[in-house]
Amino acid sequence: MNPVPSTQDTRRCAAPDCGKETASNLKCPICLKAGLTMFFCNSGCYRRSFYMHKAIHPKEGVDVYDPFPNFEYTGPLRPAYPLSPPREIPDKIQKPDYFQNGKPLSEIKNDKTNQIRVLNEDEIRKMRIVNQLGREVLDAAAAHIRPGITTDEIDRIVHEETIKRRAYPSPYNYYNYPKSTCTSVNEVICHGIPDKRPLEDGDIVNLDISIYKNGFHSDLNETYYVGEKARTNPELVNLVETTRECLDKAIALVKPGLPFRQIGNVIEEHATKHGLSVVRTYCGHGINSLFHCQPDVLHYAKNKGVGTCKKGITFTIEPMINMGTHRDIMWPDNWTAATADGKPSAQFEHTLLVTEDGVEVLTARTKKSPGGPVPRV
């Protein structure tokens, strides 16, 4: 969804693929009944975006509902709607080009060049700053993980911590994504939409944080255990700790001259050793003033990834490792990717800078970072 107006004088069309300033008084009648005031440019914007906009509408007689009751889910997890209304983005916050209508035109244009960007010293300095702030936001949200908290509440924390740092939550309205972070629980591989489902003792949850400040993006994520039941589950611990180790082993390879295609070899070797599989549909990516760009960093062995590490390149490695099959399915929200067999999935991600003789982890954990490895059981 698009940001709600940040002042009484500024109205933006609530259609996520529009977002233009408007003087229109056209409002959603269902939202009005629920006490929400959202404006649309015209009836065309309202009708076109209604299939997305209705996600925030309550359903009569129930507090929480599954919006896709006829979908054949592969595991026990279900979405819990309605989603919360769009959160405010203050006017003073610098915004990426997709803020208004969801289209990252700069990325789309860059994709045609197929070039891997090398950053100068000033750009590297800005990347260090935004990625340190991204780590702070992730740690602030992760500190609240516990049985009973909803992923929507985690999203609120991420949003507020991001705005507090005068930054923009990068996922917000990126290709019309409706929230400020991704929260992927249990069998969800990635891009889970925060909703009203409370986390349960025995869950695992991945928090994927990206923020935009001074013209540059950060990107990082970690998978966390929810409660002691998860921390003492041998199969979950094997999954989460192996995934963490896959990322560490991949980062250890990075230096000038390393072909990006070799990164997947060490990841798949370690995952297979522990009886796990590597997701092939999603990959790491270049990141700088663009949220996603070249190179594509594939996480499976014998891939045909293009490019070689050079000093000054910034990119992510973010392996997604499954307990069962590597195959995935998409929920009807067109964002949530889940395992095809309903078994759990874990992921870890860092943003990296290639240095003169190795690598700098721009999103490195600190001594105070919540989570971290636990002994295998």
C-alpha positions in Angstrom: 0.0 0.0 0.0 1.1 3.6 -0.5 2.0 5.8 2.5 -0.8 7.7 4.2 -0.6 11.5 4.2 2.0 12.8 6.6 0.3 16.1 7.1 -3.3 17.4 6.6 -2.1 19.5 3.7 -0.6 16.5 1.8 -2.8 13.9 0.2 -1.6 11.0 -1.8 -3.7 8.6 -3.8 -3.9 5.4 -1.7 -3.6 3.3 -4.9 -0.2 1.7 -4.5 0.6 2.0 -8.2 -0.3 5.7 -8.3 0.6 7.6 -5.1 0.3 11.0 -6.7 -0.6 14.0 -4.7 -4.3 14.7 -5.1 -7.0 17.1 -4.1 -9.7 14.5 -4.6 -12.2 13.8 -1.8 -12.9 10.3 -3.1 -12.7 7.9 -0.1 -13.1 4.2 0.4 -16.6 3.7 2.0 -15.5 0.5 3.7 -12.5 2.2 5.3 -14.7 5.0 6.4 -16.9 2.6 8.4 -13.7 1.3 10.0 -12.6 4.8 10.9 -9.9 5.0 8.2 -9.6 7.9 5.8 -7.8 7.2 2.6 -8.1 9.2 -0.6 -8.1 8.1 -4.2 -7.4 10.3 -7.3 -10.5 9.0 -9.1 -12.8 5.9 -9.4 -10.3 4.4 -11.8 -7.5 4.3 -9.2 -9.9 2.9 -6.6 -11.3 0.1 -8.8 -7.8 -0.8 -10.2 -6.2 -1.1 -6.8 -9.1 -2.6 -4.9 -7.8 -6.2 -5.0 -4.7 -4.9 -3.0 -6.4 -2.2 -1.0 -9.0 -4.6 0.4 -6.3 -6.4 2.4 -6.8 -3.9 5.2 -10.6 -4.3 5.3 -12.0 -6.2 8.3 -14.4 -9.0 7.8 -17.8 -8.9 9.6 -18.1 -11.2 12.5 -14.4 -12.2 12.8 -11.3 -10.5 14.1 -8.8 -12.5 11.9 -9.4 -14.4 8.7 -7.6 -16.3 6.0 -8.0 -14.3 2.7 -7.3 -17.3 0.5 -9.5 -20.1 2.0 -9.5 -22.2 -1.3 -5.7 -22.1 -1.7 -3.9 -25.4 -1.2 -1.2 -24.5 1.4 1.7 -26.8 1.7 2.2 -26.4 5.4 0.2 -25.4 8.6 0.9 -21.7 8.4 -1.9 -19.4 7.3 -2.0 -15.6 6.6 -3.9 -13.6 9.3 -5.8 -10.7 7.8 -6.8 -7.9 7.8 -3.4 -6.2 7.3 -2.8 -3.0 9.3 -3.3 0.2 7.3 -0.3 1.8 5.6 2.2 3.4 8.0 3.2 7.1 7.7 6.3 8.2 5.9 7.1 11.8 6.9 7.7 14.3 4.2 11.2 15.0 5.4 12.4 11.5 4.7 14.4 11.0 1.5 12.5 8.5 -0.7 13.5 6.2 -3.5 12.0 6.5 -6.9 9.5 3.7 -6.4 7.9 5.4 -3.4 5.2 7.0 -5.5 4.0 4.2 -7.8 5.9 1.1 -6.9 8.1 1.1 -10.0 11.9 1.2 -9.4 12.6 2.9 -12.7 16.3 3.4 -12.0 16.7 -0.4 -11.4 14.7 -1.3 -14.5 16.9 1.1 -16.6 20.1 -0.2 -15.0 19.2 -3.9 -15.7 19.6 -3.2 -19.4 23.3 -2.3 -19.0 24.3 -5.6 -17.3 27.2 -3.8 -15.6 28.5 -4.3 -12.1 29.1 -1.0 -10.4 32.3 -0.2 -8.5 31.9 2.4 -5.7 34.2 5.3 -5.0 35.3 6.2 -1.5 32.5 8.6 -0.8 29.9 6.1 -1.9 31.6 3.4 0.3 31.4 5.8 3.2 27.6 6.2 2.7 27.2 2.4 2.4 29.0 1.9 5.7 26.7 4.4 7.4 23.4 3.0 6.0 24.3 -0.6 6.7 25.3 0.1 10.3 21.9 1.8 10.7 20.3 -1.2 9.1 22.0 -3.5 11.7 20.6 -1.2 14.5 17.1 -1.5 13.1 17.3 -5.3 12.8 18.6 -5.7 16.3 16.0 -3.4 17.7 13.2 -5.5 16.1 14.8 -8.8 17.0 15.0 -7.9 20.7 11.2 -8.1 20.7 10.8 -11.6 19.3 8.9 -13.8 21.7 5.9 -16.1 21.7 2.7 -14.0 21.4 4.0 -11.0 19.4 2.5 -10.6 16.0 4.7 -10.1 12.9 2.7 -6.9 12.3 3.9 -5.6 15.6 7.5 -6.4 14.5 6.8 -4.5 11.3 5.7 -1.5 13.3 8.9 -1.6 15.3 11.0 -1.8 12.2 9.1 1.1 10.6 9.4 3.4 13.6 13.1 2.5 14.2 13.8 3.3 10.6 12.0 6.6 10.6 13.8 7.5 13.9 17.1 7.2 12.0 15.7 9.5 9.3 15.7 6.7 6.8 13.1 5.0 4.5 12.2 1.3 4.9 13.3 0.0 1.5 10.6 -2.7 1.0 7.8 -0.2 1.4 5.9 0.0 -1.9 8.7 -1.7 -3.8 6.7 -3.2 -6.6 3.8 -2.4 -4.3 4.9 -4.5 -1.4 2.6 -3.4 1.5 5.0 -3.4 4.5 8.3 -2.1 5.9 9.9 -5.5 6.4 9.6 -9.2 5.5 8.8 -11.7 8.2 9.1 -15.3 7.1 7.8 -17.9 9.5 8.5 -21.6 9.5 7.8 -22.9 5.9 7.9 -19.4 4.4 11.2 -19.1 2.5 11.2 -15.3 2.0 9.0 -12.2 1.5 6.4 -13.1 4.1 4.0 -10.2 4.7 3.7 -9.2 8.4 0.2 -9.8 9.7 -1.9 -10.6 12.8 -0.6 -14.1 13.5 1.1 -14.2 16.9 4.5 -16.1 16.9 4.3 -19.4 18.7 6.8 -21.2 20.9 8.5 -23.6 18.5 8.5 -21.2 15.5 11.4 -19.9 13.6 11.1 -16.4 12.0 13.3 -14.6 9.6 13.4 -10.8 9.8 14.6 -9.2 6.5 15.6 -5.5 7.0 16.4 -3.0 4.3 16.6 0.8 4.8 17.5 3.7 2.4 19.4 6.8 3.6 21.6 9.4 1.8 20.8 7.7 -1.5 22.0 4.2 -0.6 20.4 1.0 0.6 21.3 -1.6 3.3 20.1 -5.2 3.3 20.4 -7.9 5.9 18.4 -10.7 7.6 18.6 -13.3 10.2 16.5 -16.3 11.3 15.6 -16.4 15.0 14.3 -19.1 17.3 10.9 -18.3 19.0 10.9 -19.7 22.5 12.7 -22.7 24.1 10.7 -25.2 22.2 12.5 -24.0 19.0 15.9 -23.8 20.5 15.7 -27.4 21.7 14.3 -28.9 18.5 17.2 -30.8 16.9 15.9 -30.6 13.4 15.3 -26.8 13.6 18.7 -26.2 15.2 20.3 -28.2 12.4 18.5 -26.1 9.8 19.1 -22.7 11.3 22.8 -23.3 12.3 23.7 -24.9 9.0 22.2 -21.9 7.2 24.2 -19.6 9.4 27.3 -21.6 8.6 26.6 -21.6 4.9 26.7 -17.8 4.9 29.8 -17.6 7.0 31.6 -20.1 4.7 30.6 -18.2 1.6 31.8 -14.9 3.0 35.2 -16.4 3.8 35.7 -16.9 0.1 35.2 -13.3 -1.0 38.2 -11.4 -2.3 39.1 -9.7 -5.5 39.2 -12.2 -8.4 36.6 -14.6 -7.0 34.0 -15.6 -9.6 30.5 -15.1 -8.2 29.5 -18.5 -9.5 31.8 -20.2 -7.1 29.9 -19.0 -4.0 27.2 -21.5 -4.5 29.6 -24.4 -4.5 30.5 -24.1 -0.8 26.9 -23.3 0.2 25.4 -26.4 -1.4 28.3 -28.6 -0.2 27.7 -27.6 3.4 23.9 -27.8 3.2 24.0 -31.2 1.6 26.4 -32.5 4.2 23.7 -31.8 6.8 20.8 -33.3 4.8 19.4 -30.0 3.6 18.6 -28.4 0.3 19.4 -25.0 -1.3 16.6 -22.8 -2.8 17.3 -21.9 -6.4 14.5 -19.4 -7.2 16.0 -16.5 -5.2 19.5 -15.2 -5.0 21.8 -12.5 -3.6 22.4 -9.3 -5.5 24.3 -6.2 -6.0 23.2 -3.3 -3.8 24.2 0.4 -3.6 22.0 3.4 -4.7 19.8 0.6 -6.2 18.0 -1.8 -4.0 18.7 -4.7 -6.3 21.2 -4.8 -9.2 24.0 -6.8 -10.8 25.6 -9.1 -9.9 23.2 -12.0 -9.3 24.7 -14.2 -6.6 23.3 -17.7 -6.9 23.5 -20.0 -3.9 23.5 -23.5 -5.5 26.5 -25.4 -7.0 27.6 -25.4 -10.6 25.6 -22.3 -11.4 26.3 -20.0 -14.3 26.5 -16.7 -12.4 28.3 -13.9 -14.3 31.0 -11.6 -13.0 34.0 -11.5 -10.7 34.6 -9.8 -7.3 36.5 -6.5 -7.6 37.5 -3.9 -5.0 34.7 -1.5 -4.4 31.7 -3.8 -5.3 28.9 -4.1 -2.7 26.6 -7.1 -2.8 24.6 -9.5 -0.7 24.9 -13.2 0.0 21.7 -14.6 1.4 21.3 -18.4 1.2 17.9 -19.9 1.8 18.1 -23.4 3.0 15.2 -25.9 3.3 14.7 -28.9 5.5 13.1 -30.8 2.7 12.8 -30.1 -1.1 14.5 -27.0 -2.6 11.3 -26.3 -4.6 9.0 -23.4 -3.7 5.5 -22.3 -4.3 3.9 -18.8 -4.2 0.9 -17.8 -2.1 -1.9 -15.9 -3.8 -0.6 -12.6 -2.4 2.1 -12.8 -5.0 4.8 -12.2 -2.5 5.0 -15.1 0.1 7.3 -17.9 -1.1 6.9 -21.1 0.8 8.4 -24.6 0.6 6.7 -27.0 -1.8 6.5 -29.7 0.9 5.6 -27.4 3.8 8.8 -28.1 5.7 10.7 -25.3 7.4 13.2 -22.9 5.7 15.9 -20.6 7.1 17.9 -17.7 5.7 20.7 -15.4 6.7 22.0 -12.3 4.8 24.8 -9.8 4.9 25.8 -6.9 2.7 29.4 -7.1 1.8 32.1 -4.8 0.5 35.0 -6.3 -1.6 38.2 -4.8 -0.2 41.8 -4.7 -1.6 42.6 -8.1 -0.2 39.3 -9.6 1.1 35.9 -8.5 2.3 34.2 -6.2 4.8 30.9 -7.3 6.3 29.0 -4.0 6.3 26.1 -5.5 8.3 28.1 -7.4 10.8 26.6 -8.4 14.2 27.7 -6.5 17.3 28.3 -7.9 20.8 24.8 -6.7 21.7 23.0 -8.2 18.7 20.1 -10.5 19.8 20.0 -14.0 18.5 23.2 -15.7 17.4 24.3 -19.3 17.2 23.1 -22.0 19.6 24.7 -25.4 20.2 23.5 -28.3 18.1 21.2 -30.6 20.1 
